[in-house]
Amino acid sequence: MSLKVETLKAEVAKKEASLQAWETKTETLRQHQSDQQQHISVLQTSIQAKEHHIKNLQAEVICSLVFIE
């Protein structure tokens, strides 16, 4: 009986260690996803700024062309 209890305790400890490993992996993946979302947000902001800059340059070119004529 004692051997069976020890075997079951060992199995429980093994499963708890496996669960802990999965929880750690899950948390790591969540953090990675959060980092990626933040990076996407930064890239979107950068794109918006570049689009705004392009529009300003286009307006300057049009004004220059009108002024030259």
Biopython code that builds the backbone (N, CA, C, O; Angstrom):
import numpy as np
from Bio.PDB.StructureBuilder import StructureBuilder

atoms = [
    (1, "MET", "N", (0.825, -1.200, 0.000)),
    (1, "MET", "CA", (0.000, 0.000, 0.000)),
    (1, "MET", "C", (0.863, 1.256, 0.000)),
    (1, "MET", "O", (0.562, 2.203, -0.726)),
    (2, "SER", "N", (1.907, 1.285, 0.781)),
    (2, "SER", "CA", (2.787, 2.435, 0.857)),
    (2, "SER", "C", (3.476, 2.702, -0.482)),
    (2, "SER", "O", (3.689, 3.851, -0.869)),
    (3, "LEU", "N", (3.818, 1.624, -1.176)),
    (3, "LEU", "CA", (4.458, 1.764, -2.487)),
    (3, "LEU", "C", (3.506, 2.421, -3.477)),
    (3, "LEU", "O", (3.914, 3.265, -4.275)),
    (4, "LYS", "N", (2.225, 2.028, -3.421)),
    (4, "LYS", "CA", (1.224, 2.606, -4.318)),
    (4, "LYS", "C", (1.046, 4.102, -4.020)),
    (4, "LYS", "O", (0.938, 4.904, -4.947)),
    (5, "VAL", "N", (1.015, 4.475, -2.760)),
    (5, "VAL", "CA", (0.877, 5.879, -2.369)),
    (5, "VAL", "C", (2.077, 6.678, -2.884)),
    (5, "VAL", "O", (1.915, 7.772, -3.426)),
    (6, "GLU", "N", (3.257, 6.134, -2.716)),
    (6, "GLU", "CA", (4.462, 6.819, -3.189)),
    (6, "GLU", "C", (4.448, 6.953, -4.709)),
    (6, "GLU", "O", (4.848, 7.985, -5.247)),
    (7, "THR", "N", (3.991, 5.914, -5.398)),
    (7, "THR", "CA", (3.889, 5.961, -6.865)),
    (7, "THR", "C", (2.900, 7.035, -7.294)),
    (7, "THR", "O", (3.171, 7.800, -8.220)),
    (8, "LEU", "N", (1.753, 7.092, -6.622)),
    (8, "LEU", "CA", (0.748, 8.109, -6.943)),
    (8, "LEU", "C", (1.267, 9.513, -6.643)),
    (8, "LEU", "O", (1.019, 10.444, -7.409)),
    (9, "LYS", "N", (1.982, 9.665, -5.539)),
    (9, "LYS", "CA", (2.564, 10.980, -5.217)),
    (9, "LYS", "C", (3.559, 11.396, -6.283)),
    (9, "LYS", "O", (3.605, 12.565, -6.666)),
    (10, "ALA", "N", (4.354, 10.458, -6.766)),
    (10, "ALA", "CA", (5.327, 10.760, -7.812)),
    (10, "ALA", "C", (4.624, 11.168, -9.100)),
    (10, "ALA", "O", (5.064, 12.090, -9.787)),
    (11, "GLU", "N", (3.528, 10.479, -9.427)),
    (11, "GLU", "CA", (2.758, 10.821, -10.627)),
    (11, "GLU", "C", (2.143, 12.220, -10.500)),
    (11, "GLU", "O", (2.152, 13.005, -11.448)),
    (12, "VAL", "N", (1.615, 12.512, -9.322)),
    (12, "VAL", "CA", (1.032, 13.835, -9.081)),
    (12, "VAL", "C", (2.108, 14.915, -9.213)),
    (12, "VAL", "O", (1.887, 15.949, -9.844)),
    (13, "ALA", "N", (3.262, 14.667, -8.618)),
    (13, "ALA", "CA", (4.354, 15.642, -8.706)),
    (13, "ALA", "C", (4.775, 15.858, -10.165)),
    (13, "ALA", "O", (5.047, 16.984, -10.582)),
    (14, "LYS", "N", (4.825, 14.777, -10.922)),
    (14, "LYS", "CA", (5.198, 14.872, -12.342)),
    (14, "LYS", "C", (4.160, 15.686, -13.115)),
    (14, "LYS", "O", (4.509, 16.541, -13.930)),
    (15, "LYS", "N", (2.889, 15.414, -12.851)),
    (15, "LYS", "CA", (1.822, 16.148, -13.542)),
    (15, "LYS", "C", (1.803, 17.623, -13.124)),
    (15, "LYS", "O", (1.538, 18.499, -13.947)),
    (16, "GLU", "N", (2.083, 17.894, -11.854)),
    (16, "GLU", "CA", (2.148, 19.287, -11.394)),
    (16, "GLU", "C", (3.296, 20.026, -12.075)),
    (16, "GLU", "O", (3.160, 21.190, -12.452)),
    (17, "ALA", "N", (4.426, 19.339, -12.229)),
    (17, "ALA", "CA", (5.566, 19.954, -12.920)),
    (17, "ALA", "C", (5.226, 20.212, -14.384)),
    (17, "ALA", "O", (5.587, 21.249, -14.940)),
    (18, "SER", "N", (4.534, 19.266, -14.999)),
    (18, "SER", "CA", (4.124, 19.436, -16.394)),
    (18, "SER", "C", (3.147, 20.605, -16.522)),
    (18, "SER", "O", (3.248, 21.409, -17.448)),
    (19, "LEU", "N", (2.213, 20.690, -15.597)),
    (19, "LEU", "CA", (1.242, 21.792, -15.594)),
    (19, "LEU", "C", (1.947, 23.132, -15.435)),
    (19, "LEU", "O", (1.620, 24.096, -16.126)),
    (20, "GLN", "N", (2.903, 23.191, -14.533)),
    (20, "GLN", "CA", (3.662, 24.419, -14.317)),
    (20, "GLN", "C", (4.407, 24.819, -15.588)),
    (20, "GLN", "O", (4.461, 25.999, -15.936)),
    (21, "ALA", "N", (4.979, 23.838, -16.277)),
    (21, "ALA", "CA", (5.685, 24.124, -17.527)),
    (21, "ALA", "C", (4.721, 24.691, -18.571)),
    (21, "ALA", "O", (5.051, 25.642, -19.279)),
    (22, "TRP", "N", (3.531, 24.101, -18.660)),
    (22, "TRP", "CA", (2.538, 24.602, -19.619)),
    (22, "TRP", "C", (2.065, 26.013, -19.250)),
    (22, "TRP", "O", (1.869, 26.859, -20.124)),
    (23, "GLU", "N", (1.886, 26.253, -17.965)),
    (23, "GLU", "CA", (1.467, 27.591, -17.528)),
    (23, "GLU", "C", (2.541, 28.623, -17.869)),
    (23, "GLU", "O", (2.231, 29.735, -18.297)),
    (24, "THR", "N", (3.791, 28.248, -17.678)),
    (24, "THR", "CA", (4.891, 29.149, -18.016)),
    (24, "THR", "C", (4.923, 29.417, -19.513)),
    (24, "THR", "O", (5.102, 30.554, -19.950)),
    (25, "LYS", "N", (4.749, 28.359, -20.290)),
    (25, "LYS", "CA", (4.749, 28.513, -21.751)),
    (25, "LYS", "C", (3.582, 29.394, -22.209)),
    (25, "LYS", "O", (3.736, 30.246, -23.084)),
    (26, "THR", "N", (2.421, 29.171, -21.603)),
    (26, "THR", "CA", (1.242, 29.969, -21.950)),
    (26, "THR", "C", (1.473, 31.445, -21.633)),
    (26, "THR", "O", (1.153, 32.316, -22.442)),
    (27, "GLU", "N", (2.025, 31.719, -20.467)),
    (27, "GLU", "CA", (2.300, 33.107, -20.085)),
    (27, "GLU", "C", (3.318, 33.744, -21.032)),
    (27, "GLU", "O", (3.186, 34.910, -21.402)),
    (28, "THR", "N", (4.327, 32.973, -21.418)),
    (28, "THR", "CA", (5.328, 33.474, -22.365)),
    (28, "THR", "C", (4.679, 33.818, -23.699)),
    (28, "THR", "O", (4.976, 34.855, -24.292)),
    (29, "LEU", "N", (3.794, 32.948, -24.167)),
    (29, "LEU", "CA", (3.103, 33.203, -25.438)),
    (29, "LEU", "C", (2.175, 34.413, -25.338)),
    (29, "LEU", "O", (2.065, 35.193, -26.285)),
    (30, "ARG", "N", (1.516, 34.568, -24.202)),
    (30, "ARG", "CA", (0.654, 35.747, -24.014)),
    (30, "ARG", "C", (1.480, 37.034, -24.056)),
    (30, "ARG", "O", (1.075, 38.024, -24.665)),
    (31, "GLN", "N", (2.632, 37.005, -23.408)),
    (31, "GLN", "CA", (3.496, 38.181, -23.394)),
    (31, "GLN", "C", (4.003, 38.475, -24.801)),
    (31, "GLN", "O", (4.075, 39.632, -25.214)),
    (32, "HIS", "N", (4.351, 37.423, -25.529)),
    (32, "HIS", "CA", (4.826, 37.589, -26.904)),
    (32, "HIS", "C", (3.723, 38.200, -27.775)),
    (32, "HIS", "O", (3.982, 39.086, -28.590)),
    (33, "GLN", "N", (2.499, 37.718, -27.592)),
    (33, "GLN", "CA", (1.376, 38.261, -28.349)),
    (33, "GLN", "C", (1.163, 39.735, -28.001)),
    (33, "GLN", "O", (0.919, 40.553, -28.888)),
    (34, "SER", "N", (1.254, 40.068, -26.736)),
    (34, "SER", "CA", (1.101, 41.454, -26.314)),
    (34, "SER", "C", (2.192, 42.333, -26.929)),
    (34, "SER", "O", (1.915, 43.441, -27.389)),
    (35, "ASP", "N", (3.418, 41.840, -26.935)),
    (35, "ASP", "CA", (4.520, 42.584, -27.552)),
    (35, "ASP", "C", (4.274, 42.793, -29.041)),
    (35, "ASP", "O", (4.537, 43.870, -29.576)),
    (36, "GLN", "N", (3.766, 41.751, -29.710)),
    (36, "GLN", "CA", (3.492, 41.870, -31.134)),
    (36, "GLN", "C", (2.376, 42.879, -31.397)),
    (36, "GLN", "O", (2.450, 43.650, -32.354)),
    (37, "GLN", "N", (1.350, 42.878, -30.558)),
    (37, "GLN", "CA", (0.261, 43.842, -30.717)),
    (37, "GLN", "C", (0.771, 45.267, -30.544)),
    (37, "GLN", "O", (0.367, 46.174, -31.272)),
    (38, "GLN", "N", (1.655, 45.454, -29.583)),
    (38, "GLN", "CA", (2.231, 46.777, -29.369)),
    (38, "GLN", "C", (3.079, 47.183, -30.573)),
    (38, "GLN", "O", (3.043, 48.337, -31.000)),
    (39, "HIS", "N", (3.834, 46.245, -31.113)),
    (39, "HIS", "CA", (4.665, 46.539, -32.285)),
    (39, "HIS", "C", (3.787, 46.900, -33.488)),
    (39, "HIS", "O", (4.111, 47.818, -34.242)),
    (40, "ILE", "N", (2.683, 46.181, -33.665)),
    (40, "ILE", "CA", (1.746, 46.480, -34.749)),
    (40, "ILE", "C", (1.198, 47.889, -34.585)),
    (40, "ILE", "O", (1.088, 48.632, -35.560)),
    (41, "SER", "N", (0.860, 48.254, -33.374)),
    (41, "SER", "CA", (0.343, 49.592, -33.109)),
    (41, "SER", "C", (1.371, 50.662, -33.471)),
    (41, "SER", "O", (1.024, 51.681, -34.068)),
    (42, "VAL", "N", (2.621, 50.433, -33.114)),
    (42, "VAL", "CA", (3.691, 51.377, -33.447)),
    (42, "VAL", "C", (3.839, 51.486, -34.960)),
    (42, "VAL", "O", (3.993, 52.586, -35.492)),
    (43, "LEU", "N", (3.793, 50.351, -35.654)),
    (43, "LEU", "CA", (3.916, 50.367, -37.117)),
    (43, "LEU", "C", (2.751, 51.108, -37.765)),
    (43, "LEU", "O", (2.944, 51.843, -38.733)),
    (44, "GLN", "N", (1.547, 50.917, -37.237)),
    (44, "GLN", "CA", (0.385, 51.620, -37.781)),
    (44, "GLN", "C", (0.527, 53.126, -37.600)),
    (44, "GLN", "O", (0.205, 53.895, -38.506)),
    (45, "THR", "N", (1.001, 53.543, -36.449)),
    (45, "THR", "CA", (1.226, 54.963, -36.198)),
    (45, "THR", "C", (2.277, 55.512, -37.158)),
    (45, "THR", "O", (2.132, 56.618, -37.678)),
    (46, "SER", "N", (3.317, 54.747, -37.386)),
    (46, "SER", "CA", (4.376, 55.158, -38.309)),
    (46, "SER", "C", (3.834, 55.302, -39.723)),
    (46, "SER", "O", (4.165, 56.259, -40.424)),
    (47, "ILE", "N", (3.016, 54.370, -40.139)),
    (47, "ILE", "CA", (2.416, 54.438, -41.475)),
    (47, "ILE", "C", (1.545, 55.680, -41.602)),
    (47, "ILE", "O", (1.598, 56.374, -42.617)),
    (48, "GLN", "N", (0.748, 55.961, -40.587)),
    (48, "GLN", "CA", (-0.112, 57.146, -40.622)),
    (48, "GLN", "C", (0.715, 58.425, -40.737)),
    (48, "GLN", "O", (0.359, 59.338, -41.482)),
    (49, "ALA", "N", (1.809, 58.483, -40.002)),
    (49, "ALA", "CA", (2.671, 59.664, -40.063)),
    (49, "ALA", "C", (3.288, 59.809, -41.455)),
    (49, "ALA", "O", (3.380, 60.916, -41.984)),
    (50, "LYS", "N", (3.703, 58.701, -42.037)),
    (50, "LYS", "CA", (4.297, 58.749, -43.381)),
    (50, "LYS", "C", (3.262, 59.146, -44.420)),
    (50, "LYS", "O", (3.565, 59.902, -45.343)),
    (51, "GLU", "N", (2.039, 58.639, -44.276)),
    (51, "GLU", "CA", (0.971, 59.029, -45.209)),
    (51, "GLU", "C", (0.690, 60.527, -45.098)),
    (51, "GLU", "O", (0.477, 61.202, -46.105)),
    (52, "HIS", "N", (0.691, 61.033, -43.885)),
    (52, "HIS", "CA", (0.478, 62.467, -43.675)),
    (52, "HIS", "C", (1.613, 63.273, -44.327)),
    (52, "HIS", "O", (1.375, 64.295, -44.970)),
    (53, "HIS", "N", (2.829, 62.799, -44.151)),
    (53, "HIS", "CA", (3.987, 63.469, -44.749)),
    (53, "HIS", "C", (3.880, 63.454, -46.278)),
    (53, "HIS", "O", (4.187, 64.452, -46.929)),
    (54, "ILE", "N", (3.454, 62.344, -46.842)),
    (54, "ILE", "CA", (3.291, 62.240, -48.295)),
    (54, "ILE", "C", (2.252, 63.241, -48.785)),
    (54, "ILE", "O", (2.462, 63.915, -49.793)),
    (55, "LYS", "N", (1.138, 63.337, -48.077)),
    (55, "LYS", "CA", (0.092, 64.292, -48.465)),
    (55, "LYS", "C", (0.620, 65.721, -48.421)),
    (55, "LYS", "O", (0.324, 66.527, -49.303)),
    (56, "ASN", "N", (1.400, 66.029, -47.396)),
    (56, "ASN", "CA", (1.979, 67.373, -47.311)),
    (56, "ASN", "C", (2.921, 67.644, -48.478)),
    (56, "ASN", "O", (2.890, 68.723, -49.069)),
    (57, "LEU", "N", (3.746, 66.676, -48.806)),
    (57, "LEU", "CA", (4.672, 66.842, -49.933)),
    (57, "LEU", "C", (3.915, 67.001, -51.247)),
    (57, "LEU", "O", (4.281, 67.828, -52.082)),
    (58, "GLN", "N", (2.873, 66.218, -51.427)),
    (58, "GLN", "CA", (2.065, 66.330, -52.642)),
    (58, "GLN", "C", (1.427, 67.721, -52.732)),
    (58, "GLN", "O", (1.373, 68.315, -53.809)),
    (59, "ALA", "N", (0.949, 68.229, -51.607)),
    (59, "ALA", "CA", (0.340, 69.565, -51.596)),
    (59, "ALA", "C", (1.389, 70.618, -51.937)),
    (59, "ALA", "O", (1.099, 71.564, -52.669)),
    (60, "GLU", "N", (2.601, 70.465, -51.416)),
    (60, "GLU", "CA", (3.669, 71.405, -51.732)),
    (60, "GLU", "C", (4.013, 71.378, -53.220)),
    (60, "GLU", "O", (4.226, 72.424, -53.833)),
    (61, "VAL", "N", (4.065, 70.195, -53.787)),
    (61, "VAL", "CA", (4.367, 70.064, -55.212)),
    (61, "VAL", "C", (3.272, 70.718, -56.043)),
    (61, "VAL", "O", (3.566, 71.431, -57.002)),
    (62, "ILE", "N", (2.046, 70.489, -55.696)),
    (62, "ILE", "CA", (0.921, 71.096, -56.439)),
    (62, "ILE", "C", (0.984, 72.607, -56.323)),
    (62, "ILE", "O", (0.782, 73.308, -57.316)),
    (63, "CYS", "N", (1.257, 73.123, -55.140)),
    (63, "CYS", "CA", (1.358, 74.572, -54.961)),
    (63, "CYS", "C", (2.517, 75.134, -55.785)),
    (63, "CYS", "O", (2.403, 76.206, -56.378)),
    (64, "SER", "N", (3.611, 74.415, -55.816)),
    (64, "SER", "CA", (4.767, 74.848, -56.591)),
    (64, "SER", "C", (4.429, 74.887, -58.070)),
    (64, "SER", "O", (4.793, 75.836, -58.765)),
    (65, "LEU", "N", (3.748, 73.881, -58.551)),
    (65, "LEU", "CA", (3.382, 73.813, -59.966)),
    (65, "LEU", "C", (2.405, 74.920, -60.328)),
    (65, "LEU", "O", (2.514, 75.512, -61.402)),
    (66, "VAL", "N", (1.467, 75.203, -59.462)),
    (66, "VAL", "CA", (0.497, 76.281, -59.707)),
    (66, "VAL", "C", (1.222, 77.624, -59.695)),
    (66, "VAL", "O", (0.939, 78.487, -60.525)),
    (67, "PHE", "N", (2.137, 77.803, -58.778)),
    (67, "PHE", "CA", (2.855, 79.059, -58.669)),
    (67, "PHE", "C", (3.740, 79.283, -59.901)),
    (67, "PHE", "O", (3.871, 80.408, -60.383)),
    (68, "ILE", "N", (4.348, 78.198, -60.404)),
    (68, "ILE", "CA", (5.238, 78.293, -61.568)),
    (68, "ILE", "C", (4.444, 78.687, -62.806)),
    (68, "ILE", "O", (4.932, 79.452, -63.638)),
    (69, "GLU", "N", (3.244, 78.180, -62.932)),
    (69, "GLU", "CA", (2.438, 78.476, -64.114)),
    (69, "GLU", "C", (2.067, 79.918, -64.084)),
    (69, "GLU", "O", (1.383, 80.399, -64.987)),
]
sb = StructureBuilder()
sb.init_structure("model")
sb.init_model(0)
sb.init_chain("A")
sb.init_seg("    ")
for serial, (resi, resn, name, xyz) in enumerate(atoms, 1):
    if name == "N":
        sb.init_residue(resn, " ", resi, " ")
    sb.init_atom(name, np.array(xyz, "f"), 0.0, 1.0, " ", f" {name:<3s}", serial, name[0])
structure = sb.get_structure()
